[in-house]
């Protein structure tokens, strides 16, 4: 194993437990939580793990190759770091840690509009290779400013978000009074005092902020007014006209995230998008919806020759990535797995998690006798 691998944390579950111990309860709840009763959050992973793969044991096998090309770029593994909001609240400077680790390991890092590092910082850390995920603003002027900054930073791919037409009902966040910075309730203060590593790191890093959005936010907002500002700024549903305008403005590759049915996929294909990410926001938006692996095979079968089909939500370990690729995805993204890594191991957590996931996926390929990532569908056992 690489020097970046810590043998005390050989699985995502070990990292999860390590993160739980080091993070205040309100921060861990935000990382773990879904909406309503968290049914779809659990369904995402459970449905992926119903998939079975076929190994071949007799014959010559020259070895496996994890390298994957999408949008003309060759990455060292078929997975990337999904956009995550409020990373710096969960662990100080985790956005920067993960961006740097992604660049080191040559996998894509996707920066969220509501991340806690700005576009320019992440572009510097990734040598202009980071993707940018846009929450579509209500005001077109703000949209154009964000697109201009992402283009000037060299982002090769723009991801626009479709699955957040409204803010979700998340009981854990409501109970914790989640905000940036965290609300100073007695309960939250006690949690911070019980986690001195997090608290000292947060003190050194400074209070987490929506860095990309900071230039457009009135100064001195209290938490109530900040919430009102964000709700007003990002209100509105993505529609065909909005996608068309962005397609005309954006010169790089365009991906729509949150596509889970063929009707929506047909629309974004017609509008000229280069890719989709089958996603339900990690089970954080619609509890009564499908898991993302459920519609994936039909999306890949019917649209895979017209658009690059990718997936996130519910993937945790290397075998989950293998099952998603076997089901038709060309590429995969994970969020919580990487945050568990940073929560457990701090600045070493990003590299550790990527190293571990690569090794897990390589072992699956070797077991199956799968030489290339694109060969995974040949190993799918049809249920």
C-alpha positions in Angstrom: 0.0 0.0 0.0 1.0 3.6 -0.5 2.5 5.7 2.3 -0.7 7.7 2.2 -2.6 4.6 3.5 -3.3 4.2 7.2 -3.8 0.6 8.0 -5.9 1.5 11.1 -8.7 2.6 8.8 -8.9 -0.1 6.1 -12.6 0.5 5.2 -15.1 3.3 4.8 -16.9 2.0 7.9 -13.7 2.4 9.9 -13.3 5.9 8.6 -17.0 6.6 9.4 -16.5 5.6 13.0 -13.3 7.6 13.2 -15.1 10.7 11.9 -18.0 10.2 14.2 -15.6 10.3 17.2 -13.8 13.4 16.1 -16.7 15.5 14.8 -19.3 17.4 16.9 -22.7 15.8 16.7 -24.3 18.5 14.7 -21.5 18.3 12.0 -21.7 14.5 11.8 -25.5 14.7 11.6 -25.2 17.0 8.6 -22.8 14.6 6.9 -24.9 11.5 7.6 -28.3 12.9 7.3 -31.0 12.6 4.6 -34.5 14.1 4.4 -37.6 13.1 6.3 -37.2 9.5 7.5 -34.0 8.9 5.5 -35.6 5.9 3.7 -34.1 6.8 0.3 -30.7 7.5 1.8 -30.6 3.8 3.0 -32.2 2.5 -0.2 -29.5 4.0 -2.4 -26.7 1.9 -0.9 -28.9 -1.2 -0.3 -30.0 -1.4 -3.9 -26.5 -1.1 -5.2 -25.5 -4.0 -3.0 -28.2 -6.3 -4.5 -26.2 -6.3 -7.7 -24.1 -9.4 -8.3 -21.0 -9.8 -10.6 -19.7 -12.8 -12.4 -16.0 -13.8 -12.0 -13.9 -15.8 -14.5 -11.2 -17.9 -12.9 -9.8 -20.1 -15.7 -7.6 -18.5 -18.4 -4.9 -15.9 -19.0 -5.3 -12.6 -17.3 -2.8 -9.8 -18.0 -4.0 -7.5 -15.2 -6.3 -4.6 -14.6 -6.3 -0.9 -15.6 -8.3 1.6 -13.7 -7.6 4.5 -16.1 -10.8 6.0 -17.5 -11.4 8.7 -20.2 -14.4 11.0 -20.1 -14.7 14.3 -22.0 -11.3 13.8 -23.5 -9.5 13.6 -20.1 -7.9 10.4 -18.8 -8.3 9.9 -15.1 -6.5 7.4 -12.9 -9.7 5.9 -11.6 -13.4 5.8 -12.6 -14.5 7.8 -9.6 -14.4 11.4 -8.5 -15.3 13.6 -5.5 -18.9 14.7 -5.7 -19.8 18.3 -4.9 -20.4 18.8 -1.2 -21.8 21.9 0.5 -20.5 23.2 3.8 -17.4 20.9 3.9 -15.6 23.3 6.2 -18.3 23.0 8.8 -17.9 19.2 8.9 -14.1 19.4 9.0 -12.0 22.5 8.8 -10.4 23.2 5.3 -11.8 19.8 4.1 -12.7 21.4 0.7 -9.1 22.4 0.1 -7.8 19.0 1.5 -10.0 17.0 -0.9 -9.2 19.2 -3.9 -5.5 18.8 -3.4 -5.9 15.0 -2.9 -8.0 14.7 -6.1 -5.3 16.5 -8.1 -2.5 14.4 -6.6 -4.4 11.2 -7.6 -5.7 12.5 -10.9 -9.4 12.2 -10.3 -12.0 14.9 -10.7 -13.0 17.2 -7.9 -16.3 18.9 -8.2 -16.7 22.2 -6.3 -20.2 23.2 -5.1 -21.5 26.8 -5.4 -22.0 26.5 -1.6 -18.7 24.9 -0.8 -16.3 26.5 1.7 -13.5 27.3 -0.7 -13.8 29.6 -3.6 -13.5 28.8 -7.3 -10.1 30.5 -7.6 -8.5 28.7 -4.7 -9.7 25.3 -5.9 -8.5 26.0 -9.4 -5.1 26.8 -8.0 -5.0 23.6 -6.0 -6.1 21.5 -9.0 -4.1 23.3 -11.7 -7.4 24.4 -13.3 -8.8 20.8 -13.5 -11.7 21.1 -11.0 -15.2 20.8 -12.2 -17.8 23.4 -10.9 -21.3 22.6 -9.9 -23.8 25.5 -10.3 -26.8 26.0 -8.1 -28.9 28.0 -10.6 -29.4 31.5 -9.2 -32.7 33.3 -9.4 -30.9 36.3 -10.8 -29.3 36.0 -14.3 -26.6 38.5 -13.5 -25.3 36.3 -10.7 -25.4 33.3 -12.9 -23.3 35.0 -15.5 -20.7 36.2 -13.0 -20.3 32.6 -11.6 -20.0 31.2 -15.1 -17.4 33.8 -16.0 -15.4 33.0 -12.9 -15.5 29.2 -13.5 -14.5 29.7 -17.2 -11.6 32.0 -16.2 -10.4 29.5 -13.6 -10.1 26.9 -16.3 -12.9 24.5 -15.1 -13.3 22.0 -17.9 -16.7 20.8 -16.9 -19.8 22.7 -15.6 -22.3 20.7 -13.6 -25.8 22.2 -13.2 -28.0 20.9 -10.5 -31.5 19.7 -11.3 -32.7 17.9 -8.1 -33.0 20.8 -5.7 -36.1 22.8 -6.9 -36.9 23.3 -3.2 -34.9 23.1 0.0 -35.4 19.7 1.7 -37.0 18.9 5.0 -34.1 17.5 7.0 -35.1 16.9 10.7 -31.5 16.6 12.0 -30.5 20.0 10.6 -33.7 21.6 12.0 -33.0 20.1 15.4 -29.4 21.2 15.4 -30.1 24.7 14.1 -27.5 24.2 11.4 -25.9 27.3 10.1 -22.6 28.9 9.1 -21.1 29.4 11.6 -22.9 26.8 13.8 -25.5 28.2 16.1 -24.2 28.8 19.6 -26.8 26.8 21.4 -25.8 25.2 24.7 -26.1 21.8 23.1 -23.8 22.7 20.2 -21.3 24.4 22.4 -21.0 21.3 24.6 -20.5 19.2 21.5 -17.7 21.5 20.3 -16.0 21.4 23.8 -16.1 17.6 23.7 -14.3 17.5 20.3 -11.2 19.7 20.9 -9.3 18.6 17.7 -12.2 19.8 15.6 -12.6 23.0 17.6 -8.8 23.9 17.6 -8.6 23.1 13.8 -11.7 25.3 13.2 -10.2 28.1 15.3 -7.0 27.9 13.2 -8.8 27.8 9.9 -11.3 30.5 10.7 -15.1 30.4 10.6 -16.3 28.5 7.6 -17.9 30.7 4.9 -19.6 30.3 1.5 -16.4 31.6 -0.1 -17.5 31.5 -3.8 -20.7 33.4 -2.8 -19.0 35.9 -0.4 -18.5 38.7 -3.0 -22.3 38.8 -3.7 -23.5 38.7 -0.1 -24.3 41.8 2.0 -21.8 42.2 4.8 -22.7 41.6 8.4 -25.7 39.3 7.9 -26.9 37.5 11.0 -27.9 33.9 10.6 -31.6 34.7 10.1 -30.8 37.1 7.3 -28.2 34.8 5.8 -30.8 32.1 5.5 -33.2 34.5 3.8 -30.5 35.6 1.4 -29.6 32.1 0.4 -33.3 31.1 0.0 -34.0 34.1 -2.2 -30.8 33.7 -4.2 -31.3 30.1 -5.2 -35.0 29.9 -5.5 -36.4 28.6 -8.7 -36.6 25.3 -10.7 -34.2 24.4 -13.5 -36.1 24.4 -16.8 -35.3 24.0 -20.5 -34.9 27.7 -21.2 -32.4 28.0 -18.4 -30.4 25.0 -19.6 -30.4 26.3 -23.2 -29.0 29.7 -22.1 -26.2 28.0 -20.1 -25.4 25.7 -23.0 -25.0 28.8 -25.2 -22.9 30.6 -22.6 -20.7 27.8 -21.4 -17.9 26.7 -23.9 -16.7 23.7 -21.9 -18.5 20.4 -21.2 -21.9 20.6 -19.7 -23.3 18.0 -17.3 -26.8 18.0 -15.7 -26.9 16.4 -12.2 -30.0 14.8 -10.8 -31.4 13.0 -13.8 -33.3 9.9 -12.8 -35.9 9.4 -15.5 -35.8 9.0 -19.3 -38.1 12.0 -19.9 -35.7 14.4 -18.3 -32.8 12.7 -20.0 -34.4 13.1 -23.4 -34.7 16.9 -22.7 -31.1 17.4 -21.7 -29.9 15.4 -24.7 -31.9 17.6 -27.0 -30.6 20.7 -25.3 -27.0 19.7 -26.0 -25.7 18.5 -22.7 -22.6 16.4 -22.7 -23.4 14.2 -19.7 -25.8 13.4 -16.9 -25.3 12.3 -13.4 -28.0 10.0 -12.1 -28.4 11.4 -8.6 -30.9 12.0 -5.9 -28.6 14.3 -3.9 -27.5 11.5 -1.7 -31.0 10.8 -0.5 -31.2 14.3 0.9 -34.2 15.6 -1.2 -37.0 13.1 -1.9 -37.5 10.3 0.6 -40.2 8.6 -1.6 -38.0 8.5 -4.7 -36.1 5.7 -6.4 -32.6 4.8 -5.6 -30.2 6.1 -8.3 -29.1 2.6 -9.4 -32.7 1.6 -10.2 -33.1 3.8 -13.4 -29.4 3.6 -14.4 -29.5 0.6 -16.7 -32.3 2.0 -18.8 -30.7 5.4 -19.0 -27.4 3.8 -20.1 -29.1 1.5 -22.6 -31.2 4.1 -24.2 -29.0 7.2 -24.0 -25.5 5.9 -23.4 -24.6 6.4 -27.1 -25.8 10.0 -27.0 -24.6 11.3 -23.7 -22.1 10.3 -21.0 -24.1 8.6 -18.2 -22.6 8.9 -14.7 -23.9 8.3 -11.2 -23.6 9.3 -7.6 -25.6 8.8 -4.3 -25.3 5.6 -2.2 -21.8 4.5 -3.4 -19.4 4.0 -0.5 -16.7 1.4 -1.3 -14.8 0.1 -4.3 -17.3 -2.8 -4.9 -20.1 -0.3 -5.1 -18.2 1.5 -7.8 -17.8 -1.8 -9.7 -21.5 -2.5 -9.5 -22.5 0.9 -10.8 -20.0 0.6 -13.7 -21.4 -2.9 -14.5 -24.9 -1.4 -14.5 -24.0 1.0 -17.3 -22.4 4.1 -15.7 -19.3 5.4 -17.4 -18.1 7.2 -14.3 -19.0 7.5 -10.6 -18.9 10.1 -7.8 -18.9 9.8 -4.0 -19.2 12.4 -1.3 -19.7 11.0 2.2 -16.9 8.5 1.8 -14.3 11.2 1.3 -15.7 13.3 4.1 -15.5 10.3 6.5 -11.8 10.1 5.5 -11.1 13.8 6.2 -13.1 13.6 9.4 -11.1 10.6 10.7 -7.7 11.6 9.4 -7.7 15.3 8.8 -5.3 16.5 6.0 -4.2 12.9 5.3 -7.8 11.7 4.9 -8.3 12.6 1.3 -5.3 10.8 -0.1 -5.9 7.8 2.2 -9.5 7.3 1.0 -8.6 7.6 -2.7 -5.8 5.1 -2.2 -8.1 2.7 -0.5 -10.9 2.9 -3.0 -8.4 2.4 -5.9 -7.1 -0.7 -4.2 -10.5 -2.1 -3.5 -11.7 -1.6 -7.1 -8.5 -3.1 -8.5 -9.0 -6.2 -6.3 -12.6 -6.6 -7.6 -11.3 -6.3 -11.2 -8.6 -8.9 -10.5 -11.1 -11.2 -9.0 -13.5 -10.9 -12.0 -10.7 -11.0 -14.6 -11.9 -7.6 -15.8 -9.1 -5.9 -17.6 -10.6 -2.5 -18.4 -13.2 -0.3 -16.7 -15.4 -0.5 -19.8 -15.5 -4.3 -19.5 -17.5 -4.3 -16.2 -20.9 -4.7 -18.0 -19.7 -8.1 -19.2 -19.6 -9.3 -15.6 -23.1 -8.2 -14.6 -25.4 -11.0 -13.5 -28.9 -10.1 -14.8 -31.4 -10.3 -12.0 
